[in-house]
Amino acid sequence: MNSRLQEIRQRQKLRRQLLAQQLGAESADSIGAVLNSKDELKEIEETRETCRASFDSLAVPSKRKAQMEGEDTEEDVEEQKDEVEVQQPDESNPYEEVYKDSSTFLKGTQSLNPHNDYCQHFVDTGHRPQNFIRDVGLADRFEEYPKLRELIRLKDELISSTNTPPMYLQADPEHFDLQDLKCKFDVILLEPPLEEYYRESGISHTERFWTWDDIMKLEIEEISALRSFVFLWCGSGEGLDLGRMCLRKWGFRRCEDICWIKTNKNNPGKTKALDPKAVFQRTKEHCLMGIKGTVRRSTDGDFIHANVDIDLIITEEPEMGNVEKPVEIFHIIEHFCLGRRRLHLFGRDSTIRPGWLTVGPTLTNSNFNPETYASHFALPNSHLSGCTEEIERLRPKSPPAKLKSDRGGGAPRGGRGGPNAGRGGDRGRERNRPNFRGDRGGFRGRGGPHRGFPPR
């Protein structure tokens, strides 16, 4: 038992030394001063004394009971006492195994971050796990990636030089005919006033809320170009499904889901009014992205620039009563789509920006003129911002798709010999012909040919 106890204490000593090094303590004996305040130390000492008293009160009756039963239990009691002493901290290190919260968790000896149990850390402190993601801001995101930083700088300069002057129109989309804008837009950003936004913000909305039936009635298909994109803020509830229905009705297919993850570094543990229909606390919102027309990376490089930004926006949760969306959504759109005809529906005075036409019922002024706006795109292909050789060189490229011949589909099969040797290679070449139907007519179910292949 003594050797076992010595081994356990030796391991505890090594753990204390490692933990002291990672927490920045001067020595293993000063870990408690780093992790706990004076009041917590006093509470720990009182808890330890209570545990010792409870052990003494339990050990004596068990010994008496054993003696009444006629058993010699001196050795058993000593062993039990030794086992308890293993659980008790060493007198020279009184703060060894007392954990107040997840800040002292250290999963394994390879981790350099003791705060790696973020779920438990949220329970203990109220800090959301996304608070610990590094370099989420636009300013410091690419500090360690000089090529990407230069790419973003060049793209921002190009966008700034090709942007149209900001235009805005005070109009309610419920009664305003969108075709009066007299333009086909490359990008349409919708930010409808959903009840979900204002309910979670705990404020009253003077204007009426828009239901998804009202949003679906908008004639977005009439003002979108043949190649175009739509971005629809849909919340985090029923809008995830109903927003997709709106995209289909407008002639778009969903191609991406941009997620806005909200941190609470400034107010940990506090949240806005909780949604009564939600089981968990909602800390994110979604913006659905739809695509119209045949737009491909390989053939439409004049219209889109992929692989520049990611589909996550991580920012601090707005203050109570603020329903503003992160400004990063504009950067994502402008970096991705090279079309200059951009429309923001349900915009506000705070969202007016160069390169965009902002339409909304809460705008306080108007300067939109259809003829003036159309004059910015009178020349052929003038609706595109263009690109430079340097930007194209720095832009991350997708790996080229493998051809069938690269995958070995048409290579001859070896090792079989006989008159049919090389038959697999012939079949592979036949598959590449447009009218190839297969040797067996495809999959046969219940005795009949598959409907995708005509009978022979």
Helices and strands as residue ranges (DSSP letters): H 2-23, G 28-30, H 31-35, H 38-68, H 74-87, G 102-104, H 118-125, G 129-132, H 146-162, E 167-170, G 178-181, E 185-190, H 195-201, H 212-216, G 220-222, E 224-235, H 239-249, E 253-263, E 284-292, E 312-316, H 328-336, E 342-345, G 349-351, E 356-360, H 370-375, H 389-394, H 423-431, E 444-445, E 448-449
